[in-house]
Amino acid sequence: MALAICLGVWTGVTAPAFAAPSDVAQIRAIEDRLAAAVSARNIDAIMQAYVPDETLFVFDVVPPRQYVGAKAFRKDWEEFLGGTKGPLKYEISDIDVTAVGSVAYGHSIQRIVTTDTQGSPIDLTTRVTDVYRRQKGRWVIVQEHISIPVDLDTAKPDFASQPRVPMVSLERARELGEAMGLPARRTQSEAFRVVANNP
């Protein structure tokens, strides 16, 4: 360790300062509070998760191409919430965060379930990538990219966005089926469905 420090001083190159586990826990807590704020339709609490100035940069799933600044993104949230009514459920799952020094990045799956003002159901699952920065002792989101997968064959968005089950070979699927006492399957898709439904 002392040698590494001496080499760093001598060469002018030092290792990055990795963040403590508590930093990751603080960032996860931000996401938990964000989910609760959206579910409560509390716009002020929602914006507490983000840097409160014009350095915020967001790619959302709705036009325009980008939102620059907290004021613009707040208006985006206000318009979305204003277009819905009734109970609102906002969930954040599959979150993974890495923090290095005063910067961190993470990705998650975020789902919102509610109804529009006409009473039609909204059930939207998005992929979210965030960049965080520690400012004045607290972590905030400084960049966010929200996306929905698109089926390129049909050009239709996949609003449910389910993860793909890993594919197995037809031969392996048949072996697994036989081991489970299931009837033989003739096609890979049939065999794949058997394996997917019998983990």
N, C-alpha and C positions, 0 to 999 in steps of 0.2 A: 504494500500500500504506500509506504514512504517513498519507495523507488518510483512508483507511478506519479506521485505528487512532484517529486524532484524532476522527473522527465517532463512533466507538464509545464513546470516553471521554466525549465531550460529551453524547451522547444516552443513554448508559447501556445501549446495545444493542450486543452483540458477536456476531460470527459464531461458529457452533459450531466446536469444535476437532476437526477431522477426524483420524481415527486414521492411523497410518503403515501402509504396506503390510505391515510385519512383524506388525502386529496381526492382520490377516486370515490371514496364514500361521500364526500361533500358534493361531488358532481352528480352522483346517483341521487342524492337527496334533492338536488335542483330539479332533476327530471321527475321525481315523485311529486314535488310541489307543483310543477308545471301541469302534470296530469290532473291533480286535484283542482287547480285553478281553472283549467279548461272545463272540467266537469261541473264546476260551480258557476261558469260563465263570468268569471271575475277578471276583467281585462287588465286591471291594475296589477293583480297578482301574476297574471300570465307574463306581462312585460318585465316583471322582476327577474325572470330567468335570463333576460337579454341585456347586452350592453346598452345603456340608456342614451346613446348619442348617435350621431350620423355615421359612425364607423361600422354599424351593423350591416351585414350583407346577407340576403336570403334569396335562394331560388325556391319558389313555391310551386305547387302543381297548377296554379291558376295564373292567368295573365295579370300583369305584364311579365316579361322575361325575368325580371329581377326586382327586388325591393332593396333600396339603399336607405339606411337610416331607421332608427327606432320609430319615428313618427309615421313613416310610410308603412312599416310592418304592423304597427298598432292599428292603422286604418284597415289593413288587410284582415286582421283578426276581428275587428268591429263589424266589417261587412259580412264575414262568414257567420259570426254568431247572430247577426241581425237577420240572416236568411234561414235561421232554424228556430224551432220552438219545442217546448216540452222537455222532458228529461234528456240529459246528454251524458254519455259515458265515454270517457277518454282513457285509453290504456296504453302504456308503454311497456314493451317486452323485448326480450332478446338483446338487452343493452350490453354493450361492451365498451369500456373506456380505458384509454391509456393516457397517463399524464407524465410529462417530462418538464421539470422545472415549473415555470409559470404558464405553460401552454399544454393543452390536452386536446385529444380528439376522440370521437366515439361514434358508434352507429347503433341504431335501434329500429324496431318495428313499432309503428304507432297506429292505433285503430280508434276511430271515432264512430259512435253509433248514436243517431238522433233522428229527428224528422225535419223536413223543410216546412216553410210557412203554409204550404198547401196540405200538409199532413202525410206526404210521401216519405217513406223510410230512407235514411242515409246510413250506409254501412261502408266505410271507407278505410282501407288499410294502406299505409304508406311506408316507404323506406326513408329513414332520416339519418343524415350524417351531420354531425355538429363539430365545430371547433370552439374550444373554450379558452378563456384567458383569465388568469387571476389578477384582479385589479383591486387595489385598496383592501387587500385581505380577503376578498371573496371571489368565487368563480362565477363567470357569466358566459353566455353563448355569444360569440362574436361573428360566427358564420354558420349558416344552416342551409342544407340542400335537401329538399323534400321531393321524392319521386314516386312514380307508380310504374310498374312494368307494363310494357306494351307488347301485345302479340303482333309481330311484324307481318304475319300471314294475313291477318284480318284488320290490322291497324286499330284494334280495339284495346282500350286499357284494361288491365287486370285489377279490378278494384278489391278483390278478395286477397290477392297476393299471397298464396300459400307456398310454403317452401317445397321444393321438389324432393321427392324421396329418391335416394341414390339408386341408380339403375343397376340391375344385376343381369348376368348373362342368362339366356334361355335355359342352358344346361344346368346352371347353378339353381335357377328358380325351380326347375323340375326336381332336382335333388332335394331341395328344401321341402317341396310339396310332398314328395314321397315320404320323407322323414316324418312329416306331420300327418301322414295318412290321407292326404288329399288326392282327388282324382287328377290324372294326367292332363296337362294343358297343351294345346297345339300351337299356340302363338305366344310370342314374347309378351304382348300386351296382356293376355290372359294370365300368364305366369307372373308377370309383374304385379297385377292386381292381387293375386293370391299372397305374394310376399308382402306387399304394402299393407294388406289388411290383416296379416298375421305376423307381426314383428317378433 
